Amino acid sequence: MHRSTPSTRAGKNVQDGGQAVRASAARALVPVITGKGSLNELDDHQVVIRDRALFKAMCYGVCRTLPRLEALAERLLKTPFKARDADIQALLLLGIYQLLYLRIPAHAAVGETAGAARQLGKEWATRVLNGCLRRLTRESAALQAEVDQDPAVAMLHPRWLLKVLRQAWPDDWRAIAEANNQPGPMTLRINRRRGDREAYLAKLLESGIEARLCAHSPDGLTLEKPCDVQTLPGFAEGDVSVQDEAAQLAAELLGPALAPRPGGRVLDACCAPGGKTAHLLELFDIELLALDSDAVRLARVEETLERLGLSATLVHADATARDWWDGTPFDAILLDAPCSGTGVIRRHPDIKRLRRPSDIAKLAELQAHLLDNLWPLLRPGGSLLYATCSVLREENDEQVRAFLERTPDASITTPAEVSWGRVVGPGRQLLPEPDSHDGFFYARLKKRS
């Protein structure tokens, strides 16, 4: 009887592990490529620890480069896969991504991706995947040049999205698209109740973690390389949180309305996942009510506040209604409105597949409803900060202009003297920048006394 030698068994285990992580990535990508789910539900606990970084890199990378991968897949396949074989389509996209974008030897990318079909119970697909991927290794330059003749493929964006970006930002749309195609940096927010960022920067350097001060947020630090949060000094104790620099600016804009009113009553509508909620509590002594319609995401807010040693009233409710309100007006309201997410595509690349042109008008309608519903809850003289992580004018300056036109007791107080972003009508717009902040819009409104 033939017995495997230890080296043979070890080699088989390594191969099976490589196939397993690719099969898991294919399963995770099926909801995205079929338009039925997002990467928000991505769970890497199904993958062994040593493969989790690869698993995440492949899932996010495929979504980031999906238009190009699908164009190449179309040319490599003689006939498209049936709908029931979306997992095999995902494997093909994963194989193409590895060959073009990851430093994985071609033989490993081809062999282990094709072999992963067995892990999905579809051994018949190993031959198809092997043939397609081997052809790509031979004809890579010619095939890429062919598909890149389509600007939407070359720029890795849906055609409709490139069109609206060009309409909104005729001088910046290419730079926006290029920034969207790069992974966003890892940025931290120092808990000012526990120290300052210069002291924390020194702690990072002592731990061998390189970072730099953010240009606009006084509490922000950007890491030169992302790392596991558990390796950050004092993370578990609440010294620091992960939050993009642009998102940190909400507290700066609300500051003038909150600092003079210790104990002021503040509403954070649509608060999840809680970064802005926590930042406000770190900076100001306020009575904060944090509202969100998603119970699961609201639980994350609670976990964040517990880690940071902060307290707020958390309410599971819909901000388009008022059945949760006790009738006492708020001194300030933060409305971080649901939006297209077009300013944070680099962190959520599945947006390029899941967002539809028809979504924008629906979101703008929801944003208008939220503004109209929450404005009466603000006391005379109070401030409302409207925020989105969008770069589309319909959701941002056009939305605020329309609100001002129909709301006679509202005036704009967005400070023109701040050093960041650009003045866009009644607000300020940040566009995503490589190695810096995401795309955000802010407009501060005041209710006349």
Buried (B, 14 or more C-beta within 10 A) or exposed (E): EEEEEEEEEEEEEEBBBBBBBBBBBBBBBBBBBEEEBBBEEBEBEEBEEEBBEBBBBBBBBBBBBBBBBBBBBEBBBEEEBEEEBBBBBBBBBBBBBBBBBBEBEBEEBBBBBBBBBBBBEBEEBBEBBBBBBBEBEEEBEEBBEBBBEEEBBBBBBBEBBBBBBBEBBEEBBBBBBBBBBEBBBBBBBBBBEBBEBEEBBEBBEEEEBEBEEBEBBBBBBBBEEEBEEEEBBBBEEBBBBBBBBBBBBBBBBBBEBBEEBEEBBBBBBBBBBBBBBBBBBBBBEBBBBBBBBBEEBBBBBEEBBEBBEBEBEBBBBBBEEEEEBEEEBBBBBBBBBBBBBBBBBBBBBBBBBBBEEEEBEEBBEBBBEBBEBBBEBBBEEBBBBBBBBBBBBBBBBBBBBBBBEEBEEBEBBBEEEBEBBEEBBBBBBBBBBBEBBBBBBBBBBBBEE
